[in-house]
Amino acid sequence: MIEVVPIPTPSLGDRSYLVHDGEAALVVDPQRDIDRVLSLAGERGVRITHVAETHMHNDYVTGGLALARATGAGYLVNAAEPVRFERTPVGDGDTVQVGAMLVRVVATPGHTFGHLSYVLEDAGEARGVFTGGSLLYGTTGRTDLLGPDHTGALAHAQWASAHRLAAELPDDAAIYPTHGFGSFCSATQAAADSSTIGRERRFNPALTLDERDYVELLLAGLDAWPAYYAHMGPSNLAGPSGPDLSPPRRADAAELRRRIDAGEWVVDLRDRVAFSAGHVPGSFCFTLGDSFATYLGWLIPWGTPVTLLGETPDQVARAQRQLVRIGIDRPAAAATGRAEDWADGRPLAALPLAAFADLAAALRAPGGDRPVVLDVRRNAEWADGHVAGAVHIPLHDLPDRADEIPPGHVWVYCRTGYRSTVAASLLAARGRLVTGIDDLFDNAESAGLSLTRPAQKEVPQ
């Protein structure tokens, strides 16, 4: 009996897979923290004989090479990829026996030029296909990560690859994608938790639209991706080692102050309400959650030392695990406990949080300085509707464009409050008077704010 076990990584919006026949196992697209995979294989009592990469990933550092070396497994990587390590080179049409299972390699370029899918066959029947960043649930992988010169060609290739999979596989074949669960590698986000070839034939734009319309739709929906992606491909081609998850060195309050004054990043992992109530001046609010690594990796100047502040050692350890997945290997230091301990008796800073109703009231208040409203959502979100009169600087551009914000008291908002608090902490560290909107954007209009929507003109408050 074949079992396919998804290994989700919600913080990156990806899934890896352990597939086994009760004895031998194949792992597809493993994340860098391979202890999760080894533990799962141990629980199932199976031996990992093969590790497969669908492509050279752009959104995380792979654990494939480290896992293959730790288990003695064959490491299946496209023969055309210019990697700098020993692997089992595979290409279109190759087959690999994994215990009782047969794995057939299918070239599916589009997300990358060397992208492969792996068809899982049992007793001559195609049971499923590991599609990586090719055919996803209701969408496909984005095609612009290799640069604008290749985006169009890859979009056309993505359409052709989706149609090839649909033509070669039966309707009941399950689809097991790597991306699509929040990953920025997905053109749009998945609308389902599982799917089959037959379902995708009915609902996936790559299979319901003609080639031209699909390409136009795909390209129109592409938005920015995290800056750290630029470092993932080279790391994966070089062959990354396994992670060092041992606890970081402890820092006292004096060291934290020195690091902040030196321009290093001291990152507070607590929830934003706690950060708002009191934090070390100059530290940044990146609440530990599914968005943590993505936005920290997106914003931090690559190579800048980062120190983690957490309420508990476990909180720091969980943050550290997320960071090694994107190539931030070792925190410079860490501290745990209370904010008062980290400040060593010096005054803590506060960061006001408010709701959209508070912003509406501030805008209606007579006299005084008019609030500066800052929207830090991405371009597509802004285009879909925004607070009238707001300044728009996406969060990922804020470190380089903060000087564009007009003088005055800044009220910053996003979709849920996470990015607005990150932005507010960055601006507060620069000495700006700022209030973070800790509220859902869906509440803005009912709170009394005027919104500008597509095909509408700005209407002053």
N, C-alpha and C positions, 0 to 999 in steps of 0.2 A: 504493500500500500504506500503510494507516494504521498508525502506531506510537504506542502509549501508553507513556510512560516515567515510572514512579513516581520521585519525588524524596523519599526518606524523611528525616525529621528525628527520629531515635530519642530525642533528648533531650527532646522534647515529645510523642512518641508519635503523630506526625502524618505524613501524606503529602501532597505537592503533586504535580501531574501536568503533563507536557508532552506534548501530543498533536498529531501533525502528519501531513501527507500527502506529505511529501518537500519541500514548498515553504513552505506556510503552517502556522502553529502556533497553538494555543490553550494557555494556561497556566491551570490551575485551582488556586485557593487557595494562591498562592505565599507562602512565608515571607519575612520582611523582608530577609534577606541574599540579594538578588536576583542577586548575582554568580554564584551556583551555577546559576541558571536561564539566565542569559545565556551562560555557558560551555557549558552543555549544548546550547543552541540553536545556538551556533557550531559545536560538534562535529558536529551533524547537518546543518549547512548550511541551516537553515530560518529564516524570518522570523516573529517573533511578531506576529501581527495582532490577537489578542484575548486579554484577560485576564478571567477570570470568578471571581466570589466566590459560593460557595454560601450564605454567611451572614456577618453581622458577627461575627467570631470573638471568643470570650471567653478563649481560652487562649494567644493570641499576637498580636503586632502584625503586621498584614498587610504584605506587600511589594507588594500589588496595584497601588496607586496609583503608587508609585515605578517599578514595572516598566512600567506603561502609559505613563507620561511618558517613560521612558528609550527606549522602542521606538516610540512613536507609536501604540500599539495601542489599540483600543477597550476600555473598561473596563466590563464587564457587571456591574451591581449592581442588586438589586431596586429597582424604581421607588418602592416604598413606604418604603424606608429613609430616615430623615431625615439624610442625609449632608450635609457642608458642603464638597463639592467637585464638580467636573464629572465626570459619568460617562455611560455609555450605559445608560439605564434600561430594564430588562426585567421581564417578568412572565409569568404562566402562559400557555402556548400560543404565546409568541413563538418565532420561529426566527431563527437567525443563520447565515449562510454563512461558513465558514472554509475557504478554498480549495475543495477538492473535498468537504469534509465539511459536513454540516448538523447544527447543534446546536439541539435543541428544549428549551425551558425548561418545567419542571414545578414547580408550587408544592408543596412538601412541608413544611408547618409541623409543628413538634413540638420540635425542638431549640431553635429560636427561632420567633417568629411569622412572620418574613419569609424563612424558609429556602427555598432553591430547589435543585432538582437539574437536571442538564444531561444530556439523552439525546444520545448520539453516533450519528448516522445516516450510513450510507454506501450509496449506490445504493438508497435506500428502505428499508434494513434497519437496525433498531436493533442496533448492535454492543455498546453498553455504556452505562452511566449513572454520572455523577459524583455521588455521593450525600452528600458532605460529612459532616454529623452526623445524617443521617436513617437509612437502612438501612445497617447496618455488617455485618461478618462475624460472624454468629451473635448479634448484639445490635443495639442502636440507640444513638443519642446520648442523653445524659441530658437531662432536661426541667426541671430545677430552677434553672438558672443565672440566670433572670430574676426569681427570688424566689418565696416560698411561695404568694403569691396567684395565680400563674400555673401552678404546677407540675402540678396536676391536669388543667387544660384542655389544656396542652401534651402531657401524656402520652396523652390520648385522641386528640389531633391526630396524634401520632407513630404511633400504631397505624393510623389511617386513611391516613396518607401511605405507610406501608409497604405496605398493601394496595392502594393506588392504583398504586404502582410495579409490584407483582406482577401486577396485572390488565392493565396496559398494555404490559408488556414481555415478550418471549419468554424461555423458560427458559434459552436459551444466551447471553443478554445478560450481559456481564461487569459486575461491580459494582466501582466505584473510590471507596471512601470516603476522607475526609480523616482522620477520627478512628478510634480503636479499637486502636492499636498501643502502648498505654501512656498515652494521653492521658486526663486526668481528665474530659474532655468526653464520654467513652464511659460508658454505664451500667454495662457490664462490659467486660472486655477480649476482643479478638478471639481466636478459637480456630483461625484459619486465616490463610494469607498471600494467598489469592485466593479468589474465589467468583463465583457466577452467580446470577441470579434463581431458577433451578430449584433450586439447592442451598439457597438461603435459604428457599424454600417448605417444604423438608423439615426444616430444623433451626433456623430463627430463631424464637424465642418470639413475636416480633411477628406472625408468619405462621402459627404452629402453635397458638397459644392464642386463646381468644375475647377480646374487648376488655376485659372486666372482669378476667379472670385476668392478662392481660398488664400492665394498669395496676397491679394489686396487686403483681405481681412486680417491675416496674420501680421503683415507689416504695419497696418494702421494701429494695431493694439500694442505694439512694443513700446516699452518705457525704460527708464534707467534700471541698471542692475548694480549690485554692490561693488564698490571699488576694489574690495579684496579679491574679487574674481580674477583680476589680472595676475595674481600670484599663484593661483591654484594649478593652472595648467603646467607651468614650468616645474612646479614642485612634483606633480604627478609624473611627468616625463622623466624626472631625475630619479624617482624611486624613493619615496619618503619612508623614514623609519617609523617604528611604533612610537606611541606617545610616552612621555614621562609624566605620570599623574601623581607623583609624590607631592606631599604638601609643600607649598611655597615657604620661603623664609619669612619669619614674623618681623613686622616693622613696628617700632614704637611711634609715639606722636611726633617726636622731633624729626624722625626720618620721613614721615608722611609730609611734614611741612617742607622739608628740604626738597623732596621729590616734586611737590607742587610748584615750588618756587623755581625749580630747574626746568619747568615746562613739561614734565612727565605727566602721564594720565593716572590720576587716582580715582578709581571707579567705585561708587557706592552701589551695592547690590540690593539694598533694602527697597521695600515698596515705596512708591512715590509720596504717599502720605507721611511716612516716617521721615523721608528725606526732607520733605517740605517743613516739617516741624523743627528740624535741626540737623545740620550737616557741617562737615569740615569745610570752611571757606576754600573755594577753588576746586573742590571735588565735583565729579559729574554723576548725574543720576541715570544709571542704566539698570533698572529693576530687573532682577533675574526672572526670566520667563522665556517663552518660545521666541521672542523677538530679540533677546539679549545679544547673542553672538552676531547676528546679521547686522544690527545697527552699530554695535561697537566696531566690528570689522570694517564696516562701510565708512565710518567717520574718522577713526584714529589714523593719524599719519603713520604709514606702514613702518614698522621697526621701532616706534616709540615705546619705551618701557611702560608697562601697565601694572599698577598695584591694585589689589582687590580688597574692598572693605565689606565684610559680611557679619551678620549677627551671630552665625555659627560656623565652625569649620566645615560642616556639610554644605552650607550655602556656598562657601568659597570653592569647595571641591566640585560642586555641580557646575559652577561657572567655568572653572578650569577645564572641565571635560568638554564643554561647549567650545571653548576657545581653541583647544588643540585640533578640533575638527576643521578649523579654518586656518591653521598654520601659525597661530599665536601660541608658541610652544611652552613657554614658561613665564608665569607672572614674575615681575621683578621682586615682589614681596606681597604680603597680605597682612591684614589685621582683623580680628574678630572681637565682638563684644558690643559695647554701647558707643554711640557717637561722642559722648562726653569723654570716654577713654581715649578716643582718637585725637581729641583736641587738647588734651593735657591741661585742662583748666581754662583754656582760652575760650572766648565767646564763640558759640556756634552761629552759623548763618541760617536764616530762614528763607523759604521760597513760597510766596503766596500761591495758593491754588484756588481756582474759582470755576463756576459753571457758566454756560453761555448766557443764562439769565443775568448774571452779574455783569458780563460784558455789555449786554444790551442796556442795563441800567447806567453803566459808566458812560456809554455813548450818548445817552439822553440827558445826562446831568448838565445843568447850566453852568457856564463859566469854566474856568480852569483849562488845563491843557487837554486836548482831545487825545484819547488813547490811540496808540499805534497798533493796528491789528495785523498780526503776522500769521500767515498760513504756511505750514511747513510740510504739507502733503505733496505727493508726487504730481507730475504734470497732468496725468490723466484724471486724477481725482479733482484737481483744481478746475480743469475744463468741464467737468461734470456739474459743477456748481460750487460757489464759494461765497463767503461773507462780502457783501458789497463794500468796496473801499479798502479791502485788505491788501497788504503787500504779500507777494508770493515769492518765497525762497524755499525750495524743497530742502528737507532736513539734510540730505547728503551734500548740498551745496553750501550750507550755512557757515561752516568754518572758513570758507574762502570769500563769502559774500556778506558777512555780518556787518561790514561797514556801510552796506547799502541801506540798512534799516534807518529810517528817519529818527531824529532825536525825540525823546519823550518816553513815557511809560509804555512798554511793549506788552501786549496781551497776545499770547501765542496759542494757536490751536492746531489740532490734527483731526483724525477720525475718531480715536478712542481715548486719547490722553497720554498714551505712551510716548509718542514722538514729541508732543508738545512739552512734556516734562524734561526730556533729554535736551531739547532746544533751549528751554528756559534755563537749565543748569549751565549750559555752555555760555549763554549770554550773561547770566549772573556772574560767572567767573571772569568775564570781561568787564565787569563793573556796571552793566546795564540794569536799570530798574525794570523788573519783568514779573509778570503774573502768568502762570501756566493754566490753561483751560483743561481741567480734568473732567471732561464730559464727552458724550457722544455727539458727533457732528449732526447726526439725525435729529438732535434736539434743538439745533440752532434756530431754525425758522419758528418753531413753536415758542421759543423763548423770546421772540420779538425782534429778531435780527432779519434784515433784508438780505436776500441771497441773489446773486447774479448767476443765471443759468445759461446754457448754450442758447445762442441766438437772441440774447437779451443784452441790453446796454447797461453799463454801470449806473446805478441810481444812488446819488449821495444820500447818506443817512440824514 
